Structure formats: C-alpha cells, structure tokens
Amino acid sequence: MFCGAGGLAFGLKSAGFEIAAGVDLDPACRYPFETNCGGKFVEKSVADITISELNEWFEGADVRVLAGCAPCQPFSTYAQSRKTPDARWELLRAFLRLAVDLRPEIVTMENVRGLAAKPIWQEFVKGLEKAGYHIAWDEVLCSDFGVPQTRKRLVLLASRLGPIATPAPRAGMIPRTVREAIADLPPLKAGEAHSRDPLHIACRLSSVNLERIKASKPGGTWRDWPLRLRSACHTKASGETYPSVYGRMAWDEPAPTITTQCFGYGNGRFGHPEQNRAITLREAAMIQSFPESYSFIPDKTQVTFSKIGTLIGNAVPPKLGEAIGHCVLRHLNTAASVSRT
C-alpha cells in the first residue's frame, strides 16, 4: 500500500519476497514500480481498496505480507505546528481496516518518527493487537542498514504467528558514506546532464549560488561564506536556526536525509562534496540506496526534477526495506520451527 516508486517493494523483493501488487494514487509510480519490482500497479486510493481485491492479489500465497508507508507529511517535523488532525490520517485508518479485515500473517509499516507521538499511532497499534497480532515497533537509523544517510524512521512489524522483533543492525556495522555511494559517478557541472544516464543531471545555478557553493566547505554552513554572499534571511535571528541550507555534503560521512527537494542546492545540505553543483537525481537515488540501474522513467522521456525528486524523496530506502524483509524471513523460519516441535 502507498507503494510510491517501489523503494519498500524493491527491498522486500531483494530479500526474497514475490511482489504481487502495489497501490498508489500517483500515476508516475506505475513505471518504476512495475519495471523494477515486477508486481501489478494499481492506481487507486488505499481507502478504496476492497478485501476481495486483496484476496485476488494474494491468491496462492503461503504467507501474506501487507506492507505500506502512509503519506508522511501529516506526521513530519514540518507539520508539528498543526493542532488538528490532517485528513490524510484517514489513510492510516484505511490501512488498519485492510489489515484487520484481511488478517494477513504479517503486517509491516514504515513512517516518520513523529507519527509515534500522535494519537492515531496508538489507535493503529491497539487495532492490530485487538485483531490478534503480536506487535514490535521502534525508531531505526537507516545508516545501520546500509543506507548512506542519517535518516531515522519508525518501523512496525506485526505477526499472527508469534512474537516478532524489529530489524537490528549487525554487530560492528560501519555506516556507508557519501563517497561509497556516489564517488564513482562521472563528474558534471551545474546544469549538465550525462549522455548515458538522463537522471545523472544537475540543476543550473545562478551566478550568486555558484559563488556560494565555491565558498562552501564540505560539512560546513553558509557561515563560512563572505558576508556579501549571505542571504538577507540569514542576517535575521530566525535565519540562524537553519545553518544546513546551501551546505555541501561531506565525502566520508552519511548524507543528511534526502527530501523531495534534494536536487536544489538551497534546499538543504544538498551540495556535492567536491563539484560546484547540487547532487543529481541519480546521486539522490543512490544515497537513498536505490541501485544505479533503477529505472524511474521510460527511455527518451523528458526528465522533470520536481516529479522525479518527489518519487525519490518520498521513497522508503530499499536497503531498509530489505532489512525488514530479512527480519520477516527470520521470524517465519522461527515460527515454522516452533510449529514443528
């Protein structure tokens, strides 16, 4: 459910699961989901999905896994000032309804950390418990699972087969860095595109932003710039709280959280560590842990930064999805062993 470009589905597929279907309202998700994940794409609201449809998609499955990531905007830190529930909270209730009515063996959901502080979260967890599920949920650091960024996410796993645990990092796990993720890609200038990969394309920079990125240090802030290059908003007290905008990434550290606007130099610490430009769409996808071969649009299709940036920024990092998948497989093996004895 809420499959997007297929980050979670691709991760589960990489762990060994067969992807039956993915549901999303955005038609731009069809191509990347079906091309990379192999399942059927259903352009529909999750609120309109019926149990009969789910039963049809799951036909022949030994174990059914219902997975999803409801739109995170209502629960993100950017929405904390809202005092009333967002209408999109109803999508989480729709996901709960499907889980309770279908009662698949496994339910998993990924979302932003802020969701755990909302009343809807307790409603969701208690609804699954009432339906007979064993529940485990926790905040996880994506860099613990091979995603080269500092992204933190909320992960829930629920099972009707017995107690289950959330993914745990391997002992001695060393986080991947920006260098390991993207250093081998061909260099580009701002405004350039690579001839063989249309997603390896960098936004143009204005003359002042080109000066700014030349004055930026990897891992630094706009405070490193000469005064003449600083934006007027940064001279105000309120601007002091946003040091990471117009920043460069550091080669030998994980990247910051990739957002839907990650292709823009002024939207966060999205400057390339070394080259005088923002990261490309391909680099953003690889920092999200999509493989370099992941196809987001058909060949010879015009690249739209905002559309593809949204697909990349909203995606569940595939490596996190893979970790969830391996966690479920270990649980299923344990449950099968217990049932045999």
C-alpha positions in Angstrom: 0.0 0.0 0.0 1.2 3.6 -0.8 3.9 1.9 -2.9 5.4 5.1 -4.5 8.3 4.4 -6.8 8.8 1.0 -5.2 11.5 1.5 -2.5 9.9 -0.8 0.1 8.8 -3.3 -2.5 12.2 -3.5 -4.2 13.8 -4.0 -0.8 11.4 -6.8 0.1 12.0 -8.3 -3.4 15.7 -8.2 -2.8 15.2 -10.1 0.4 13.4 -12.9 -1.4 9.7 -11.9 -1.5 7.4 -12.0 -4.5 5.7 -8.7 -5.1 2.1 -9.2 -6.0 0.8 -5.6 -6.3 1.4 -2.0 -5.3 -1.3 0.6 -4.7 -0.8 4.4 -5.1 -2.7 7.4 -6.4 0.2 8.9 -8.3 0.3 7.6 -11.9 4.1 8.5 -12.1 4.7 5.5 -9.8 3.4 2.9 -12.3 6.6 2.7 -14.5 9.2 2.5 -11.7 7.1 0.1 -9.6 6.2 -2.4 -12.4 9.6 -2.1 -14.1 11.8 -2.7 -11.0 9.5 -4.7 -8.6 7.6 -6.9 -11.0 4.2 -6.5 -9.3 0.9 -5.1 -10.7 0.5 -1.4 -10.2 -3.0 -0.3 -9.1 -3.7 3.4 -9.5 -6.2 3.8 -6.7 -6.6 5.3 -3.2 -5.9 2.8 -0.4 -9.1 3.9 1.1 -11.0 2.4 -1.9 -9.2 -1.0 -1.9 -11.5 -3.9 -1.1 -10.8 -7.2 0.7 -11.8 -9.1 -2.5 -9.1 -7.3 -4.4 -6.5 -8.1 -1.8 -7.6 -11.8 -1.8 -7.3 -11.9 -5.5 -3.7 -10.5 -5.4 -2.7 -12.8 -2.6 -4.1 -15.9 -4.3 -1.8 -18.9 -3.9 0.5 -17.2 -1.3 1.7 -19.4 1.6 2.4 -16.3 3.7 0.7 -12.9 3.0 2.6 -9.7 3.9 0.7 -6.5 3.8 3.2 -3.6 3.7 3.0 0.1 3.4 4.1 3.6 4.3 1.2 6.1 4.5 2.0 9.6 3.3 4.3 11.0 6.0 3.7 14.7 5.6 1.0 14.9 8.4 3.4 13.4 10.9 6.7 15.1 9.9 8.5 17.7 11.9 7.4 20.2 9.3 3.8 19.6 10.4 4.3 19.8 14.1 2.6 23.2 14.4 -0.7 21.7 13.2 -3.2 21.4 16.1 -5.9 19.5 14.2 -5.7 16.0 12.6 -4.8 16.0 8.9 -7.3 14.4 6.6 -4.6 12.1 5.4 -4.7 10.4 8.8 -7.7 8.6 7.4 -5.3 6.8 5.1 -3.7 5.2 8.1 -7.1 4.1 9.3 -7.8 2.7 5.9 -4.6 0.6 6.1 -5.6 -0.6 9.5 -9.0 -1.6 8.2 -7.5 -3.7 5.5 -5.1 -5.4 7.9 -7.9 -6.2 10.4 -10.4 -7.4 7.8 -7.8 -9.4 5.7 -5.8 -10.7 8.7 -2.6 -11.5 6.7 0.1 -13.3 8.5 2.4 -10.3 8.5 1.8 -6.5 8.5 4.6 -4.0 8.3 4.6 -0.3 8.1 7.3 2.4 7.9 6.9 6.1 8.5 8.5 9.2 10.1 9.4 9.3 13.7 6.8 12.0 14.5 3.9 9.5 13.9 4.7 7.7 17.2 3.7 10.8 19.2 0.2 11.1 17.5 -3.0 9.6 18.9 -3.5 7.9 15.6 -0.4 5.7 16.2 -1.9 4.3 19.4 -5.1 3.7 17.6 -3.3 1.8 14.9 -1.2 -0.3 17.3 -4.2 -1.2 19.5 -6.3 -2.0 16.5 -3.7 -4.6 15.4 -3.4 -6.0 18.9 -7.1 -6.4 19.2 -7.1 -8.3 15.9 -4.6 -10.8 17.4 -1.3 -9.5 16.2 2.0 -9.6 18.1 3.5 -6.1 17.7 7.0 -4.7 17.6 7.9 -1.2 16.7 10.9 1.1 17.1 12.8 4.0 15.7 15.6 2.9 13.5 18.6 4.7 12.0 18.8 3.9 8.3 22.6 4.1 8.2 22.6 0.9 10.4 21.2 -1.0 7.4 23.4 0.2 4.5 21.6 3.4 3.7 24.2 6.2 3.4 22.2 8.9 5.1 21.3 9.9 8.7 17.6 9.3 8.1 15.6 8.0 11.1 12.4 6.1 10.6 9.6 4.4 12.5 9.3 0.7 11.7 6.4 -1.6 12.8 6.2 -5.3 12.4 3.1 -7.3 13.3 2.6 -11.1 13.2 -0.3 -13.5 13.8 2.3 -16.4 14.0 4.0 -15.3 17.3 6.3 -12.7 18.8 8.3 -10.7 16.3 11.1 -8.2 16.5 12.1 -5.1 14.5 15.3 -5.1 12.4 18.6 -4.9 14.4 21.9 -3.7 13.0 24.7 -6.2 12.6 27.4 -6.1 15.2 30.3 -3.9 14.0 28.2 -2.3 11.2 30.1 0.7 9.8 27.7 3.2 8.1 28.2 3.7 4.4 29.4 7.2 3.3 28.6 9.6 0.5 31.9 8.7 -1.1 31.0 5.0 -1.2 27.6 5.7 -2.6 28.3 8.2 -5.4 32.1 8.9 -5.9 32.3 6.6 -9.0 29.7 8.6 -11.0 31.0 10.8 -13.8 31.7 14.4 -12.8 29.3 17.1 -14.0 29.0 20.9 -13.9 25.8 22.7 -12.8 23.2 22.4 -15.5 24.8 19.5 -17.2 23.4 16.0 -17.9 25.2 12.8 -18.5 24.8 11.4 -22.0 24.1 7.8 -21.0 22.0 8.4 -17.8 19.3 11.0 -18.0 18.9 11.0 -14.2 22.5 12.0 -13.7 21.6 15.6 -14.3 22.3 18.7 -12.1 20.2 21.8 -11.7 21.5 25.0 -13.0 22.9 27.5 -10.5 22.6 31.3 -10.6 25.8 33.3 -10.6 25.5 34.1 -6.9 24.7 30.5 -5.9 27.7 29.4 -8.0 29.9 31.8 -5.9 28.2 30.4 -2.8 29.0 26.8 -3.4 32.5 27.6 -4.4 32.9 29.3 -0.9 31.2 26.3 0.8 33.2 23.7 2.8 32.1 20.0 2.9 30.0 19.6 6.1 30.1 23.4 6.7 27.4 26.1 6.6 26.7 29.4 5.0 28.6 31.0 7.9 31.7 30.0 6.0 30.8 32.5 3.2 32.0 36.1 2.9 29.3 38.4 4.3 28.4 39.7 0.8 27.2 36.2 -0.2 24.9 35.7 2.7 21.2 35.8 2.1 19.2 38.5 3.8 17.2 36.0 5.8 20.4 34.7 7.4 21.1 38.0 8.9 17.9 37.7 11.0 17.7 35.9 14.3 15.2 33.4 12.8 17.7 32.5 10.0 20.4 31.5 12.4 18.5 28.3 13.1 18.9 27.0 9.5 22.6 26.5 9.1 22.4 23.5 6.8 20.7 25.2 3.8 23.1 25.9 1.0 25.5 23.3 2.5 27.8 20.7 0.9 27.7 17.1 1.9 30.9 15.6 3.4 32.5 12.7 1.5 33.3 10.5 4.4 30.1 10.8 6.3 26.5 9.7 5.7 24.4 12.2 3.8 21.6 14.2 5.5 18.0 13.0 5.0 17.1 13.1 1.3 13.9 15.1 0.7 11.7 15.7 -2.3 13.7 18.9 -3.0 17.1 17.3 -2.7 18.1 18.4 -6.2 18.2 22.0 -5.2 21.3 23.5 -3.7 19.5 25.9 -1.5 17.0 23.3 -0.1 19.3 21.7 2.5 22.8 20.2 2.6 22.5 19.0 -0.9 25.6 20.5 -2.4 28.0 17.9 -3.9 31.0 17.3 -1.6 33.5 18.4 -4.3 31.9 19.5 -7.6 30.3 23.0 -7.7 26.7 21.9 -8.0 23.8 20.3 -6.2 23.6 16.5 -6.3 21.9 14.9 -9.3 18.7 12.9 -9.3 20.7 9.7 -9.7 23.0 10.6 -6.8 20.0 11.3 -4.6 18.5 7.9 -5.6 21.8 6.1 -4.8 22.0 7.9 -1.5 18.5 6.6 -0.8 20.1 3.1 -1.6 18.4 2.5 -4.9 20.9 0.7 -7.3 22.4 2.8 -10.1 20.3 0.7 -12.6 17.0 1.6 -11.0 14.7 3.0 -13.7 12.3 5.8 -12.8 11.1 6.8 -16.2 10.9 5.2 -19.7 13.8 5.8 -22.1 13.7 9.1 -24.0 11.2 10.6 -21.5 11.8 14.2 -20.5 13.3 14.5 -17.0 11.2 16.6 -14.6 13.2 17.5 -11.5 10.2 18.0 -9.3 8.4 14.8 -10.3 11.3 12.5 -10.0 12.6 14.3 -6.9 9.3 13.6 -5.3 9.5 9.9 -6.2 13.0 9.6 -4.8 12.5 11.7 -1.6 9.2 10.1 -0.7 10.6 6.5 -1.1 11.3 4.1 1.6 15.1 3.4 1.3 15.3 0.0 -0.4 18.1 -1.2 1.9 15.8 -0.5 4.9 13.0 -2.5 3.1 15.5 -5.3 2.5 16.4 -5.3 6.3 12.7 -5.5 7.1 12.3 -8.4 4.6 15.2 -10.4 6.1 13.7 -9.8 9.6 10.4 -11.2 8.5 12.1 -14.2 6.9 13.9 -15.0 10.1 10.7 -14.7 12.0 8.9 -17.1 9.6 11.7 -19.6 10.0 11.5 -19.4 13.8 7.7 -19.7 13.7 7.9 -22.8 11.4 10.5 -24.4 13.7 8.3 -23.9 16.7 5.2 -25.3 15.0 7.2 -28.4 14.0 8.2 -29.1 17.6 
